[in-house]
Amino acid sequence: MRRISILLLLAGFCWVLPPLPSVAQTVSGVVVDLKPATLRWYIDKGIHIRPDQAKAVLFEAVHGGNTQVVESVLESLNLMYRRIRVGANLLQILNAHDTRGLTPLGYAAIHGNTGMATALIKYGADPNGTDNYGNTPVMQAALHDDPEMVQLLVNHGALVNYQSATKFEQFKTLKGSALMAAVQGNSLETAKMLIRLGADLDERDDSNMTALMHAAAGGNSTMAGLLTESGANLESRDHLGRTALIFAIIRLQPKTVRLLLEAGADVSAQDIQRQGPLEYATATGDTQSQVLVRRAIARSQW
């Protein structure tokens, strides 16, 4: 405190600093604590903060979950960057990543905070900005079954069919789309919305799997039914030549097996090792799937 007082005196300052928390940072050569509650005080005094501090104070506000605090921080940072007009800018801060690899908008999407998301977008947050795993806010919202957030993001330019470059953090799936995130998150209502918004039903991930294959592999017969009724390709194959039907058999999901067969799945389709539904059903020992497959084969031979 003595050091702060001396520095302020030398700089010709005569005002008293507001109450501040404990962690020290540097602002214009003066060691102080920078928090959302004190940011505007410094901005109004013409004190410019470093980009790393701007990022830190914005993320502290975002992580706090209070939309009004976030709006206040954004307003203050916007005022500062409009003044200096050189170096970093507000867009760089808005699209930065926190220690979890999330952007501020991605964090808002995960937590379903539409008010905060709206404020961030208003000041320029990129609705298609990706986290460290390549996921967009729409993918995060889809994973957490938040159709309201998905609609908000799409209304502001988010792409429904944007495909991530790496993987979903939670499910470790190589590459994916918002629809695949909805399938893996068992987010039925969001999946319905994405389909209405034009999601590509047959988009593939790095294993050449489609959303229907993921639904079949996950034993989600309701989701598989939605995708099938919406026109998903029953005969798409992954990198090993396996169809959604084969995935349902491998994962011991007779309910999904029945659904796919009734929808017209090819019971004679074989993978690259020339193994088909009957061979897989026999290998797994799933008697229900064996009966369903044998009946389908018999019907196909009539």
Backbone torsions as a table, in degrees:
resi	resn	phi	psi	omega
1	MET	NA	-38.8	177.8
2	ARG	-60.6	-42.3	179.3
3	ARG	-62.2	-42.2	179.8
4	ILE	-62.8	-45.1	-178.4
5	SER	-61.2	-42.9	-179.9
6	ILE	-63.6	-45.4	-179.3
7	LEU	-62.0	-41.8	179.5
8	LEU	-65.2	-39.9	179.9
9	LEU	-64.3	-44.4	179.6
10	LEU	-64.0	-33.6	-178.2
11	ALA	-79.8	-7.5	177.7
12	GLY	87.4	14.5	179.3
13	PHE	-81.3	142.2	-179.9
14	CYS	-124.6	0.9	-179.7
15	TRP	-91.8	168.3	-179.3
16	VAL	-102.3	134.0	178.4
17	LEU	-65.0	146.2	176.3
18	PRO	-70.9	162.6	178.3
19	PRO	-58.6	134.6	-175.1
20	LEU	-131.3	149.5	176.3
21	PRO	-69.4	-166.0	-165.0
22	SER	-91.5	-33.5	-171.5
23	VAL	-75.0	122.0	-174.8
24	ALA	-86.3	138.9	171.7
25	GLN	-137.6	171.4	-176.6
26	THR	-107.7	130.0	175.9
27	VAL	-129.3	114.0	179.6
28	SER	49.6	41.4	176.0
29	GLY	83.9	-6.3	179.6
30	VAL	-104.6	126.4	-179.5
31	VAL	-78.3	113.7	-178.6
32	VAL	-143.5	174.5	174.6
33	ASP	-102.0	125.4	-178.4
34	LEU	-106.7	119.5	-179.2
35	LYS	-134.3	162.9	177.5
36	PRO	-53.3	-37.2	-176.8
37	ALA	-70.5	-22.2	-177.3
38	THR	-108.2	-7.2	-175.4
39	LEU	-56.9	-49.3	-174.8
40	ARG	-61.9	-33.3	179.0
41	TRP	-57.9	-45.5	-179.5
42	TYR	-70.0	-40.3	-179.7
43	ILE	-62.6	-43.0	180.0
44	ASP	-64.6	-25.1	177.4
45	LYS	-87.0	3.4	178.2
46	GLY	79.6	15.6	179.7
47	ILE	-87.6	122.1	-178.7
48	HIS	-93.4	132.6	-178.3
49	ILE	-100.8	156.6	-178.0
50	ARG	-72.3	156.5	179.2
51	PRO	-56.6	-39.6	-179.2
52	ASP	-65.9	-32.8	177.7
53	GLN	-74.7	-37.3	177.0
54	ALA	-61.6	-43.6	177.8
55	LYS	-62.0	-45.5	-177.7
56	ALA	-62.5	-43.5	-177.0
57	VAL	-71.5	-33.7	176.7
58	LEU	-67.0	-45.1	-179.2
59	PHE	-67.0	-33.3	176.2
60	GLU	-62.5	-40.8	178.2
61	ALA	-66.6	-44.6	-179.4
62	VAL	-62.4	-46.6	-179.4
63	HIS	-65.4	-24.5	177.5
64	GLY	-71.4	-21.7	174.0
65	GLY	81.2	3.9	-178.8
66	ASN	-95.8	112.1	-176.3
67	THR	-61.2	-39.2	-179.2
68	GLN	-63.8	-38.7	178.1
69	VAL	-65.9	-42.3	178.5
70	VAL	-61.6	-44.3	179.0
71	GLU	-61.4	-39.5	179.0
72	SER	-64.6	-42.8	178.6
73	VAL	-64.0	-44.1	-179.9
74	LEU	-62.5	-42.0	178.9
75	GLU	-62.0	-42.7	-179.2
76	SER	-67.1	-45.3	179.4
77	LEU	-64.8	-38.9	178.6
78	ASN	-62.1	-41.5	178.1
79	LEU	-62.1	-43.9	-178.8
80	MET	-64.6	-47.4	-176.9
81	TYR	-69.8	-26.5	174.3
82	ARG	-69.0	-27.9	179.7
83	ARG	-76.8	-46.9	-171.7
84	ILE	-81.8	-38.4	173.1
85	ARG	56.2	19.1	176.8
86	VAL	-139.1	159.8	178.6
87	GLY	70.8	-137.9	-178.0
88	ALA	-65.2	160.4	176.2
89	ASN	-135.9	172.1	-175.0
90	LEU	-62.5	-35.6	-179.2
91	LEU	-61.4	-37.7	178.1
92	GLN	-64.2	-37.8	179.1
93	ILE	-71.2	-42.3	-178.5
94	LEU	-63.0	-30.8	-175.6
95	ASN	-107.5	17.5	176.5
96	ALA	-76.8	172.6	-178.8
97	HIS	-116.1	144.0	175.8
98	ASP	-87.4	-170.4	-176.4
99	THR	-67.4	-18.4	176.3
100	ARG	-90.7	-3.2	-179.8
101	GLY	88.3	9.7	-177.7
102	LEU	-94.9	147.6	168.7
103	THR	-82.2	163.0	176.0
104	PRO	-55.8	-41.2	-179.7
105	LEU	-68.8	-37.8	176.6
106	GLY	-61.5	-39.7	178.0
107	TYR	-63.9	-44.2	178.9
108	ALA	-62.2	-38.1	179.9
109	ALA	-65.7	-43.3	179.4
110	ILE	-60.8	-38.8	-175.7
111	HIS	-94.2	6.5	174.3
112	GLY	65.5	27.4	-177.4
113	ASN	-93.2	88.3	-176.8
114	THR	-68.4	-32.7	178.0
115	GLY	-63.4	-44.9	178.6
116	MET	-66.1	-42.0	179.2
117	ALA	-59.7	-42.5	179.1
118	THR	-61.5	-43.3	179.7
119	ALA	-63.9	-43.4	-179.7
120	LEU	-63.7	-42.8	179.0
121	ILE	-65.3	-38.4	179.2
122	LYS	-56.3	-37.5	-178.5
123	TYR	-92.0	3.7	171.6
124	GLY	114.1	9.1	177.8
125	ALA	-60.6	137.5	-177.9
126	ASP	-77.9	115.5	-179.5
127	PRO	-66.3	-14.1	177.1
128	ASN	-109.5	11.8	179.2
129	GLY	-66.7	132.2	-174.8
130	THR	-96.7	155.4	172.7
131	ASP	-84.7	-172.2	-177.6
132	ASN	-67.4	-12.7	178.6
133	TYR	-100.5	1.9	178.9
134	GLY	87.4	7.7	-178.3
135	ASN	-90.0	139.0	177.9
136	THR	-89.9	165.8	176.0
137	PRO	-57.0	-35.1	177.9
138	VAL	-62.4	-41.3	178.0
139	MET	-62.8	-41.4	178.6
140	GLN	-63.7	-43.2	179.3
141	ALA	-65.2	-38.8	179.0
142	ALA	-65.5	-41.7	179.7
143	LEU	-60.9	-32.6	-177.7
144	HIS	-101.4	17.2	175.6
145	ASP	50.3	61.0	-179.0
146	ASP	-124.6	79.6	-178.4
147	PRO	-61.6	-30.4	178.6
148	GLU	-63.7	-42.8	178.5
149	MET	-67.1	-41.0	178.5
150	VAL	-58.5	-46.7	-179.2
151	GLN	-62.8	-42.2	178.5
152	LEU	-59.2	-47.0	-178.1
153	LEU	-65.6	-43.2	179.2
154	VAL	-63.8	-38.9	178.0
155	ASN	-61.1	-22.2	-179.4
156	HIS	-109.1	21.7	170.8
157	GLY	103.3	3.7	178.2
158	ALA	-68.3	141.2	-178.4
159	LEU	-91.2	125.3	-179.9
160	VAL	-67.6	-36.5	-174.5
161	ASN	-101.8	18.8	174.1
162	TYR	-62.6	134.2	-178.1
163	GLN	-111.1	127.7	-178.0
164	SER	-67.5	151.7	-175.7
165	ALA	-90.8	-17.9	-176.4
166	THR	-124.5	-97.1	-174.9
167	LYS	-154.7	158.2	172.9
168	PHE	-75.1	127.9	-176.5
169	GLU	-58.2	-43.4	-172.8
170	GLN	-74.8	-38.2	-172.8
171	PHE	-107.1	-4.0	176.6
172	LYS	57.1	34.3	179.6
173	THR	-90.1	127.5	178.9
174	LEU	-69.4	119.6	177.0
175	LYS	59.1	153.0	179.4
176	GLY	175.3	170.1	-179.9
177	SER	-119.6	176.8	177.8
178	ALA	-62.1	-38.1	179.5
179	LEU	-64.6	-40.6	177.3
180	MET	-64.7	-37.1	176.9
181	ALA	-63.2	-41.0	178.3
182	ALA	-63.7	-41.1	178.9
183	VAL	-62.8	-47.1	-176.5
184	GLN	-73.1	-23.2	175.6
185	GLY	-90.4	3.3	-177.1
186	ASN	54.8	40.6	-175.7
187	SER	-96.9	79.4	-171.8
188	LEU	-63.5	-48.0	-177.6
189	GLU	-64.2	-38.3	178.2
190	THR	-68.6	-37.7	177.2
191	ALA	-61.0	-42.4	178.1
192	LYS	-60.1	-44.4	-179.8
193	MET	-63.9	-44.6	-179.3
194	LEU	-61.1	-39.0	178.2
195	ILE	-64.7	-42.0	177.3
196	ARG	-63.2	-32.1	-178.8
197	LEU	-83.2	0.5	175.0
198	GLY	100.4	21.4	178.5
199	ALA	-60.3	139.5	179.0
200	ASP	-74.4	111.9	-176.8
201	LEU	-66.5	-27.0	-173.2
202	ASP	-111.0	17.7	175.7
203	GLU	-63.3	147.5	-173.3
204	ARG	-117.8	153.5	173.9
205	ASP	-96.2	-169.4	-175.8
206	ASP	-68.6	-15.5	175.9
207	SER	-97.3	10.0	-179.4
208	ASN	67.7	20.5	179.1
209	MET	-88.1	146.1	176.5
210	THR	-101.7	173.2	177.8
211	ALA	-60.5	-38.3	179.2
212	LEU	-63.7	-40.6	177.2
213	MET	-62.0	-41.4	178.5
214	HIS	-63.9	-40.4	178.6
215	ALA	-64.2	-42.8	179.7
216	ALA	-65.9	-43.0	-179.4
217	ALA	-67.0	-30.4	-179.2
218	GLY	-87.2	-1.0	179.2
219	GLY	71.2	22.4	-178.5
220	ASN	-94.9	85.8	-175.3
221	SER	-67.7	-33.0	178.4
222	THR	-64.9	-44.3	177.9
223	MET	-66.6	-41.0	178.2
224	ALA	-61.6	-38.7	178.1
225	GLY	-64.5	-42.6	177.9
226	LEU	-59.9	-46.6	-178.2
227	LEU	-66.4	-40.6	179.2
228	THR	-64.1	-46.8	179.5
229	GLU	-65.0	-26.8	-179.0
230	SER	-83.9	-5.2	175.3
231	GLY	105.9	16.1	178.0
232	ALA	-62.7	144.7	-179.3
233	ASN	-72.4	117.6	-178.9
234	LEU	-71.4	-23.5	-172.3
235	GLU	-104.6	11.2	174.2
236	SER	-61.2	147.8	-176.8
237	ARG	-125.2	147.8	176.1
238	ASP	-83.7	-170.7	-174.8
239	HIS	-67.5	-12.7	176.9
240	LEU	-107.1	9.2	176.8
241	GLY	82.6	12.5	-177.7
242	ARG	-87.1	140.6	178.4
243	THR	-97.0	173.9	176.8
244	ALA	-60.4	-37.5	178.7
245	LEU	-60.9	-45.6	179.3
246	ILE	-63.1	-39.5	178.1
247	PHE	-62.2	-42.3	179.6
248	ALA	-62.7	-37.2	178.9
249	ILE	-69.5	-46.0	-179.7
250	ILE	-58.3	-40.1	-177.1
251	ARG	-88.4	12.4	175.4
252	LEU	57.2	55.0	-178.2
253	GLN	-121.5	73.1	-176.4
254	PRO	-59.9	-30.5	178.6
255	LYS	-63.5	-43.1	178.3
256	THR	-71.4	-34.9	176.4
257	VAL	-58.9	-46.9	179.6
258	ARG	-60.9	-45.4	-178.9
259	LEU	-58.9	-46.3	-177.6
260	LEU	-68.1	-39.4	178.3
261	LEU	-65.6	-41.5	178.4
262	GLU	-66.3	-27.0	178.2
263	ALA	-80.6	-9.1	176.7
264	GLY	106.7	17.3	178.8
265	ALA	-59.7	141.3	-177.4
266	ASP	-72.8	112.1	-177.8
267	VAL	-76.3	-10.2	-178.9
268	SER	-101.3	-0.8	-177.6
269	ALA	-63.6	135.4	-179.0
270	GLN	-120.3	152.7	177.5
271	ASP	-85.8	-171.3	-175.6
272	ILE	-68.9	-13.7	176.4
273	GLN	-99.1	11.7	178.5
274	ARG	62.8	33.9	175.2
275	GLN	-105.4	129.5	-178.6
276	GLY	-110.9	-173.7	-178.9
277	PRO	-54.2	-42.1	-178.8
278	LEU	-66.0	-42.7	178.9
279	GLU	-61.9	-41.3	179.4
280	TYR	-69.0	-41.0	179.2
281	ALA	-63.1	-38.7	178.0
282	THR	-67.1	-42.9	-178.0
283	ALA	-65.5	-35.5	-178.6
284	THR	-79.2	-20.0	-178.2
285	GLY	78.4	11.7	179.9
286	ASP	-79.3	99.5	-175.3
287	THR	-66.1	-33.1	179.3
288	GLN	-63.3	-46.1	179.2
289	SER	-67.0	-35.8	177.9
290	GLN	-60.2	-45.2	179.9
291	VAL	-63.0	-45.2	-179.5
292	LEU	-61.7	-43.4	-178.9
293	VAL	-68.0	-43.3	-179.9
294	ARG	-62.8	-39.7	177.7
295	ARG	-64.3	-41.2	179.3
296	ALA	-65.0	-38.7	177.8
297	ILE	-64.4	-42.6	180.0
298	ALA	-62.7	-42.6	179.2
299	ARG	-63.8	-36.1	-178.5
300	SER	-69.6	-17.0	-177.9
301	GLN	-97.4	-1.6	179.4
302	TRP	-68.3	NA	NA
